Amino acid sequence: MLRFSKKADYALIAMKHLALRGEQATSAREIAEQYGIPVELMAKVLQRLARRGLLVSSQGTRGGYKLSRSPRLMSVADVIQAIDGPVTVTACSTADEKCEQYATCNVRDPLWRIKERIVMALGTCSIAELATDPPAPPAAAGHAATWHTPV
């Protein structure tokens, strides 16, 4: 099963939020409070994105984080890899000959090709594209969101 880490989820939430804010800097606290994410965790995620060059940060009363470039030029893959490192689908890598099945494995190469397709797909979805999706409607307190399908 391919699944993003919680930090990657939070990073994508923050990137969409910042894309919608444009040139206005936003604090980690503001993003964390709006989406119910622990402030310390959001701060760490934003710092990592800044170190990887996806965000710029500024100090002061009007300080905070902004996207380092147009959201059209940043992909979901950029964000996920900045937070979690390279996308993997198998425990082995091209240099991992420590695996007992490395020499006889008959699915390693096909799985690497699948991984490349996944990375390519994630690379085709920009942060700008994420930002064009309307926000999810707020769920009523204590009630799960219900989706209705037309009959």
CNS distance restraints for C-alpha pairs under 8 A (distance, minus, plus):
assign (resid   2 and name CA) (resid  89 and name CA) 7.31 0.50 0.50
assign (resid   4 and name CA) (resid   8 and name CA) 5.94 0.50 0.50
assign (resid   4 and name CA) (resid   9 and name CA) 6.59 0.50 0.50
assign (resid   4 and name CA) (resid  80 and name CA) 7.60 0.50 0.50
assign (resid   5 and name CA) (resid   9 and name CA) 6.37 0.50 0.50
assign (resid   5 and name CA) (resid  84 and name CA) 7.28 0.50 0.50
assign (resid   6 and name CA) (resid  10 and name CA) 6.17 0.50 0.50
assign (resid   7 and name CA) (resid  11 and name CA) 6.04 0.50 0.50
assign (resid   7 and name CA) (resid  41 and name CA) 7.94 0.50 0.50
assign (resid   7 and name CA) (resid  45 and name CA) 6.57 0.50 0.50
assign (resid   7 and name CA) (resid  83 and name CA) 6.88 0.50 0.50
assign (resid   7 and name CA) (resid  84 and name CA) 7.95 0.50 0.50
assign (resid   8 and name CA) (resid  12 and name CA) 6.22 0.50 0.50
assign (resid   8 and name CA) (resid  79 and name CA) 7.19 0.50 0.50
assign (resid   8 and name CA) (resid  80 and name CA) 5.44 0.50 0.50
assign (resid   8 and name CA) (resid  83 and name CA) 5.84 0.50 0.50
assign (resid   8 and name CA) (resid  84 and name CA) 6.81 0.50 0.50
assign (resid   9 and name CA) (resid  13 and name CA) 6.28 0.50 0.50
assign (resid  10 and name CA) (resid  14 and name CA) 6.13 0.50 0.50
assign (resid  10 and name CA) (resid  37 and name CA) 7.78 0.50 0.50
assign (resid  10 and name CA) (resid  42 and name CA) 7.08 0.50 0.50
assign (resid  10 and name CA) (resid  45 and name CA) 7.42 0.50 0.50
assign (resid  11 and name CA) (resid  15 and name CA) 6.07 0.50 0.50
assign (resid  11 and name CA) (resid  42 and name CA) 7.90 0.50 0.50
assign (resid  11 and name CA) (resid  45 and name CA) 6.14 0.50 0.50
assign (resid  11 and name CA) (resid  46 and name CA) 7.12 0.50 0.50
assign (resid  11 and name CA) (resid  49 and name CA) 7.77 0.50 0.50
assign (resid  11 and name CA) (resid  79 and name CA) 6.85 0.50 0.50
assign (resid  11 and name CA) (resid  80 and name CA) 7.76 0.50 0.50
assign (resid  11 and name CA) (resid  83 and name CA) 7.55 0.50 0.50
assign (resid  12 and name CA) (resid  16 and name CA) 6.12 0.50 0.50
assign (resid  12 and name CA) (resid  76 and name CA) 7.34 0.50 0.50
assign (resid  12 and name CA) (resid  79 and name CA) 6.83 0.50 0.50
assign (resid  12 and name CA) (resid  80 and name CA) 7.89 0.50 0.50
assign (resid  13 and name CA) (resid  17 and name CA) 6.18 0.50 0.50
assign (resid  14 and name CA) (resid  18 and name CA) 6.08 0.50 0.50
assign (resid  14 and name CA) (resid  31 and name CA) 6.62 0.50 0.50
assign (resid  14 and name CA) (resid  46 and name CA) 7.83 0.50 0.50
assign (resid  15 and name CA) (resid  19 and name CA) 6.01 0.50 0.50
assign (resid  15 and name CA) (resid  67 and name CA) 7.47 0.50 0.50
assign (resid  15 and name CA) (resid 127 and name CA) 6.83 0.50 0.50
assign (resid  16 and name CA) (resid  20 and name CA) 6.27 0.50 0.50
assign (resid  16 and name CA) (resid 127 and name CA) 6.24 0.50 0.50
assign (resid  16 and name CA) (resid 128 and name CA) 7.54 0.50 0.50
assign (resid  16 and name CA) (resid 130 and name CA) 6.19 0.50 0.50
assign (resid  16 and name CA) (resid 131 and name CA) 5.17 0.50 0.50
assign (resid  17 and name CA) (resid  21 and name CA) 6.40 0.50 0.50
assign (resid  17 and name CA) (resid  31 and name CA) 7.49 0.50 0.50
assign (resid  17 and name CA) (resid 131 and name CA) 7.54 0.50 0.50
assign (resid  18 and name CA) (resid  22 and name CA) 6.40 0.50 0.50
assign (resid  18 and name CA) (resid  25 and name CA) 7.84 0.50 0.50
assign (resid  18 and name CA) (resid  26 and name CA) 7.17 0.50 0.50
assign (resid  18 and name CA) (resid  65 and name CA) 7.73 0.50 0.50
assign (resid  18 and name CA) (resid  66 and name CA) 6.10 0.50 0.50
assign (resid  18 and name CA) (resid  67 and name CA) 6.47 0.50 0.50
assign (resid  19 and name CA) (resid  67 and name CA) 6.89 0.50 0.50
assign (resid  19 and name CA) (resid  71 and name CA) 6.11 0.50 0.50
assign (resid  19 and name CA) (resid 127 and name CA) 7.15 0.50 0.50
assign (resid  19 and name CA) (resid 128 and name CA) 6.73 0.50 0.50
assign (resid  19 and name CA) (resid 131 and name CA) 6.40 0.50 0.50
assign (resid  20 and name CA) (resid 131 and name CA) 6.26 0.50 0.50
assign (resid  21 and name CA) (resid  25 and name CA) 7.63 0.50 0.50
assign (resid  21 and name CA) (resid  26 and name CA) 7.91 0.50 0.50
assign (resid  22 and name CA) (resid  66 and name CA) 7.57 0.50 0.50
assign (resid  22 and name CA) (resid  67 and name CA) 7.88 0.50 0.50
assign (resid  23 and name CA) (resid  66 and name CA) 6.52 0.50 0.50
assign (resid  23 and name CA) (resid  67 and name CA) 7.89 0.50 0.50
assign (resid  24 and name CA) (resid  66 and name CA) 6.86 0.50 0.50
assign (resid  25 and name CA) (resid  58 and name CA) 7.99 0.50 0.50
assign (resid  25 and name CA) (resid  62 and name CA) 7.02 0.50 0.50
assign (resid  25 and name CA) (resid  63 and name CA) 6.01 0.50 0.50
assign (resid  25 and name CA) (resid  64 and name CA) 4.83 0.50 0.50
assign (resid  25 and name CA) (resid  65 and name CA) 4.97 0.50 0.50
assign (resid  25 and name CA) (resid  66 and name CA) 5.12 0.50 0.50
assign (resid  26 and name CA) (resid  30 and name CA) 6.64 0.50 0.50
assign (resid  26 and name CA) (resid  31 and name CA) 7.25 0.50 0.50
assign (resid  26 and name CA) (resid  63 and name CA) 7.13 0.50 0.50
assign (resid  26 and name CA) (resid  64 and name CA) 4.67 0.50 0.50
assign (resid  26 and name CA) (resid  65 and name CA) 5.20 0.50 0.50
assign (resid  26 and name CA) (resid  66 and name CA) 6.78 0.50 0.50
assign (resid  27 and name CA) (resid  31 and name CA) 6.56 0.50 0.50
assign (resid  27 and name CA) (resid  63 and name CA) 7.09 0.50 0.50
assign (resid  27 and name CA) (resid  64 and name CA) 4.37 0.50 0.50
assign (resid  27 and name CA) (resid  65 and name CA) 6.12 0.50 0.50
assign (resid  28 and name CA) (resid  32 and name CA) 5.99 0.50 0.50
assign (resid  28 and name CA) (resid  39 and name CA) 6.51 0.50 0.50
assign (resid  28 and name CA) (resid  42 and name CA) 5.91 0.50 0.50
assign (resid  28 and name CA) (resid  43 and name CA) 5.25 0.50 0.50
assign (resid  28 and name CA) (resid  46 and name CA) 7.13 0.50 0.50
assign (resid  28 and name CA) (resid  64 and name CA) 7.14 0.50 0.50
assign (resid  28 and name CA) (resid  65 and name CA) 7.62 0.50 0.50
assign (resid  29 and name CA) (resid  33 and name CA) 5.97 0.50 0.50
assign (resid  29 and name CA) (resid  39 and name CA) 5.48 0.50 0.50
assign (resid  29 and name CA) (resid  42 and name CA) 7.69 0.50 0.50
assign (resid  29 and name CA) (resid  43 and name CA) 7.65 0.50 0.50
assign (resid  30 and name CA) (resid  34 and name CA) 6.16 0.50 0.50
assign (resid  31 and name CA) (resid  35 and name CA) 6.37 0.50 0.50
assign (resid  31 and name CA) (resid  37 and name CA) 7.93 0.50 0.50
assign (resid  31 and name CA) (resid  42 and name CA) 7.67 0.50 0.50
assign (resid  32 and name CA) (resid  36 and name CA) 5.69 0.50 0.50
assign (resid  32 and name CA) (resid  37 and name CA) 4.58 0.50 0.50
assign (resid  32 and name CA) (resid  38 and name CA) 6.03 0.50 0.50
assign (resid  32 and name CA) (resid  39 and name CA) 5.23 0.50 0.50
assign (resid  32 and name CA) (resid  42 and name CA) 6.00 0.50 0.50
assign (resid  33 and name CA) (resid  37 and name CA) 6.44 0.50 0.50
assign (resid  33 and name CA) (resid  38 and name CA) 7.79 0.50 0.50
assign (resid  33 and name CA) (resid  39 and name CA) 7.33 0.50 0.50
assign (resid  37 and name CA) (resid  41 and name CA) 7.34 0.50 0.50
assign (resid  37 and name CA) (resid  42 and name CA) 6.66 0.50 0.50
assign (resid  38 and name CA) (resid  42 and name CA) 6.30 0.50 0.50
assign (resid  39 and name CA) (resid  43 and name CA) 6.06 0.50 0.50
assign (resid  40 and name CA) (resid  44 and name CA) 6.34 0.50 0.50
assign (resid  41 and name CA) (resid  45 and name CA) 6.27 0.50 0.50
assign (resid  42 and name CA) (resid  46 and name CA) 6.13 0.50 0.50
assign (resid  43 and name CA) (resid  47 and name CA) 6.08 0.50 0.50
assign (resid  44 and name CA) (resid  48 and name CA) 6.22 0.50 0.50
assign (resid  45 and name CA) (resid  49 and name CA) 6.30 0.50 0.50
assign (resid  45 and name CA) (resid  83 and name CA) 7.31 0.50 0.50
assign (resid  46 and name CA) (resid  50 and name CA) 6.13 0.50 0.50
assign (resid  46 and name CA) (resid  55 and name CA) 7.54 0.50 0.50
assign (resid  46 and name CA) (resid  65 and name CA) 7.64 0.50 0.50
assign (resid  47 and name CA) (resid  51 and name CA) 6.17 0.50 0.50
assign (resid  48 and name CA) (resid  52 and name CA) 6.22 0.50 0.50
assign (resid  48 and name CA) (resid  82 and name CA) 7.25 0.50 0.50
assign (resid  48 and name CA) (resid  83 and name CA) 6.83 0.50 0.50
assign (resid  49 and name CA) (resid  53 and name CA) 6.36 0.50 0.50
assign (resid  49 and name CA) (resid  54 and name CA) 5.35 0.50 0.50
assign (resid  49 and name CA) (resid  55 and name CA) 5.77 0.50 0.50
assign (resid  49 and name CA) (resid  79 and name CA) 7.41 0.50 0.50
assign (resid  49 and name CA) (resid  82 and name CA) 6.36 0.50 0.50
assign (resid  49 and name CA) (resid  83 and name CA) 7.13 0.50 0.50
assign (resid  50 and name CA) (resid  54 and name CA) 5.55 0.50 0.50
assign (resid  50 and name CA) (resid  55 and name CA) 4.32 0.50 0.50
assign (resid  50 and name CA) (resid  56 and name CA) 5.56 0.50 0.50
assign (resid  50 and name CA) (resid  57 and name CA) 6.91 0.50 0.50
assign (resid  51 and name CA) (resid  55 and name CA) 7.79 0.50 0.50
assign (resid  52 and name CA) (resid  82 and name CA) 6.10 0.50 0.50
assign (resid  53 and name CA) (resid  68 and name CA) 6.73 0.50 0.50
assign (resid  54 and name CA) (resid  67 and name CA) 6.14 0.50 0.50
assign (resid  54 and name CA) (resid  68 and name CA) 5.33 0.50 0.50
assign (resid  54 and name CA) (resid  69 and name CA) 7.41 0.50 0.50
assign (resid  54 and name CA) (resid  74 and name CA) 7.76 0.50 0.50
assign (resid  54 and name CA) (resid  79 and name CA) 7.69 0.50 0.50
assign (resid  55 and name CA) (resid  65 and name CA) 6.34 0.50 0.50
assign (resid  55 and name CA) (resid  66 and name CA) 5.54 0.50 0.50
assign (resid  55 and name CA) (resid  67 and name CA) 4.49 0.50 0.50
assign (resid  55 and name CA) (resid  68 and name CA) 4.58 0.50 0.50
assign (resid  55 and name CA) (resid  69 and name CA) 7.94 0.50 0.50
assign (resid  56 and name CA) (resid  65 and name CA) 5.69 0.50 0.50
assign (resid  56 and name CA) (resid  66 and name CA) 5.49 0.50 0.50
assign (resid  56 and name CA) (resid  67 and name CA) 6.21 0.50 0.50
assign (resid  56 and name CA) (resid  68 and name CA) 5.33 0.50 0.50
assign (resid  57 and name CA) (resid  63 and name CA) 7.09 0.50 0.50
assign (resid  57 and name CA) (resid  64 and name CA) 5.49 0.50 0.50
assign (resid  57 and name CA) (resid  65 and name CA) 4.51 0.50 0.50
assign (resid  57 and name CA) (resid  66 and name CA) 6.54 0.50 0.50
assign (resid  58 and name CA) (resid  63 and name CA) 4.68 0.50 0.50
assign (resid  58 and name CA) (resid  64 and name CA) 5.39 0.50 0.50
assign (resid  58 and name CA) (resid  65 and name CA) 6.62 0.50 0.50
assign (resid  59 and name CA) (resid  63 and name CA) 4.55 0.50 0.50
assign (resid  59 and name CA) (resid  64 and name CA) 6.50 0.50 0.50
assign (resid  60 and name CA) (resid  64 and name CA) 7.97 0.50 0.50
assign (resid  67 and name CA) (resid  71 and name CA) 7.24 0.50 0.50
assign (resid  69 and name CA) (resid  73 and name CA) 6.87 0.50 0.50
assign (resid  69 and name CA) (resid  74 and name CA) 7.68 0.50 0.50
assign (resid  70 and name CA) (resid  74 and name CA) 7.11 0.50 0.50
assign (resid  70 and name CA) (resid 128 and name CA) 7.99 0.50 0.50
assign (resid  71 and name CA) (resid  75 and name CA) 7.84 0.50 0.50
assign (resid  71 and name CA) (resid 126 and name CA) 6.60 0.50 0.50
assign (resid  71 and name CA) (resid 127 and name CA) 4.97 0.50 0.50
assign (resid  71 and name CA) (resid 128 and name CA) 4.71 0.50 0.50
assign (resid  72 and name CA) (resid 126 and name CA) 5.52 0.50 0.50
assign (resid  72 and name CA) (resid 127 and name CA) 6.24 0.50 0.50
assign (resid  72 and name CA) (resid 128 and name CA) 5.01 0.50 0.50
assign (resid  72 and name CA) (resid 129 and name CA) 7.50 0.50 0.50
assign (resid  73 and name CA) (resid 126 and name CA) 6.82 0.50 0.50
assign (resid  73 and name CA) (resid 127 and name CA) 7.86 0.50 0.50
assign (resid  74 and name CA) (resid  78 and name CA) 6.35 0.50 0.50
assign (resid  74 and name CA) (resid  79 and name CA) 7.79 0.50 0.50
assign (resid  74 and name CA) (resid 126 and name CA) 5.51 0.50 0.50
assign (resid  74 and name CA) (resid 127 and name CA) 5.81 0.50 0.50
assign (resid  74 and name CA) (resid 128 and name CA) 7.92 0.50 0.50
assign (resid  75 and name CA) (resid  79 and name CA) 6.69 0.50 0.50
assign (resid  75 and name CA) (resid 122 and name CA) 6.88 0.50 0.50
assign (resid  75 and name CA) (resid 123 and name CA) 5.17 0.50 0.50
assign (resid  75 and name CA) (resid 124 and name CA) 6.60 0.50 0.50
assign (resid  75 and name CA) (resid 125 and name CA) 5.54 0.50 0.50
assign (resid  75 and name CA) (resid 126 and name CA) 4.09 0.50 0.50
assign (resid  75 and name CA) (resid 127 and name CA) 5.62 0.50 0.50
assign (resid  76 and name CA) (resid  80 and name CA) 6.22 0.50 0.50
assign (resid  76 and name CA) (resid 122 and name CA) 5.45 0.50 0.50
assign (resid  76 and name CA) (resid 123 and name CA) 6.06 0.50 0.50
assign (resid  76 and name CA) (resid 124 and name CA) 7.87 0.50 0.50
assign (resid  76 and name CA) (resid 125 and name CA) 5.87 0.50 0.50
assign (resid  76 and name CA) (resid 126 and name CA) 5.91 0.50 0.50
assign (resid  76 and name CA) (resid 127 and name CA) 6.31 0.50 0.50
assign (resid  77 and name CA) (resid  81 and name CA) 5.91 0.50 0.50
assign (resid  77 and name CA) (resid 119 and name CA) 6.39 0.50 0.50
assign (resid  77 and name CA) (resid 122 and name CA) 4.85 0.50 0.50
assign (resid  77 and name CA) (resid 123 and name CA) 4.91 0.50 0.50
assign (resid  77 and name CA) (resid 125 and name CA) 7.96 0.50 0.50
assign (resid  78 and name CA) (resid  82 and name CA) 6.05 0.50 0.50
assign (resid  78 and name CA) (resid 123 and name CA) 7.18 0.50 0.50
assign (resid  79 and name CA) (resid  83 and name CA) 6.38 0.50 0.50
assign (resid  80 and name CA) (resid  84 and name CA) 5.78 0.50 0.50
assign (resid  80 and name CA) (resid  85 and name CA) 7.14 0.50 0.50
assign (resid  80 and name CA) (resid  87 and name CA) 7.99 0.50 0.50
assign (resid  81 and name CA) (resid  85 and name CA) 4.32 0.50 0.50
assign (resid  81 and name CA) (resid  86 and name CA) 5.28 0.50 0.50
assign (resid  81 and name CA) (resid  87 and name CA) 6.71 0.50 0.50
assign (resid  87 and name CA) (resid 115 and name CA) 7.26 0.50 0.50
assign (resid  87 and name CA) (resid 119 and name CA) 6.99 0.50 0.50
assign (resid  88 and name CA) (resid 115 and name CA) 6.54 0.50 0.50
assign (resid  89 and name CA) (resid 111 and name CA) 7.02 0.50 0.50
assign (resid  89 and name CA) (resid 112 and name CA) 7.54 0.50 0.50
assign (resid  89 and name CA) (resid 115 and name CA) 6.11 0.50 0.50
assign (resid  90 and name CA) (resid 108 and name CA) 7.72 0.50 0.50
assign (resid  90 and name CA) (resid 111 and name CA) 7.20 0.50 0.50
assign (resid  90 and name CA) (resid 112 and name CA) 7.88 0.50 0.50
assign (resid  92 and name CA) (resid  96 and name CA) 5.54 0.50 0.50
assign (resid  92 and name CA) (resid  97 and name CA) 7.94 0.50 0.50
assign (resid  92 and name CA) (resid  99 and name CA) 7.05 0.50 0.50
assign (resid  92 and name CA) (resid 108 and name CA) 7.91 0.50 0.50
assign (resid  96 and name CA) (resid 102 and name CA) 7.74 0.50 0.50
assign (resid  97 and name CA) (resid 102 and name CA) 5.74 0.50 0.50
assign (resid  97 and name CA) (resid 103 and name CA) 7.75 0.50 0.50
assign (resid  98 and name CA) (resid 102 and name CA) 7.26 0.50 0.50
assign (resid 101 and name CA) (resid 105 and name CA) 5.26 0.50 0.50
assign (resid 107 and name CA) (resid 111 and name CA) 5.97 0.50 0.50
assign (resid 108 and name CA) (resid 112 and name CA) 6.21 0.50 0.50
assign (resid 109 and name CA) (resid 113 and name CA) 6.36 0.50 0.50
assign (resid 110 and name CA) (resid 114 and name CA) 6.30 0.50 0.50
assign (resid 111 and name CA) (resid 115 and name CA) 6.17 0.50 0.50
assign (resid 112 and name CA) (resid 116 and name CA) 6.30 0.50 0.50
assign (resid 113 and name CA) (resid 117 and name CA) 6.39 0.50 0.50
assign (resid 114 and name CA) (resid 118 and name CA) 6.29 0.50 0.50
assign (resid 115 and name CA) (resid 119 and name CA) 6.20 0.50 0.50
assign (resid 116 and name CA) (resid 120 and name CA) 6.02 0.50 0.50
assign (resid 117 and name CA) (resid 121 and name CA) 6.08 0.50 0.50
assign (resid 118 and name CA) (resid 122 and name CA) 6.20 0.50 0.50
assign (resid 119 and name CA) (resid 123 and name CA) 5.97 0.50 0.50
assign (resid 120 and name CA) (resid 124 and name CA) 6.36 0.50 0.50
assign (resid 121 and name CA) (resid 125 and name CA) 6.96 0.50 0.50
assign (resid 125 and name CA) (resid 129 and name CA) 6.35 0.50 0.50
assign (resid 125 and name CA) (resid 130 and name CA) 7.55 0.50 0.50
assign (resid 126 and name CA) (resid 130 and name CA) 6.59 0.50 0.50
assign (resid 127 and name CA) (resid 131 and name CA) 6.22 0.50 0.50
assign (resid 128 and name CA) (resid 132 and name CA) 6.42 0.50 0.50
assign (resid 129 and name CA) (resid 133 and name CA) 7.06 0.50 0.50
assign (resid 139 and name CA) (resid 143 and name CA) 6.49 0.50 0.50
assign (resid 139 and name CA) (resid 144 and name CA) 6.30 0.50 0.50
assign (resid 139 and name CA) (resid 145 and name CA) 5.29 0.50 0.50
assign (resid 140 and name CA) (resid 144 and name CA) 7.27 0.50 0.50
assign (resid 140 and name CA) (resid 145 and name CA) 7.51 0.50 0.50
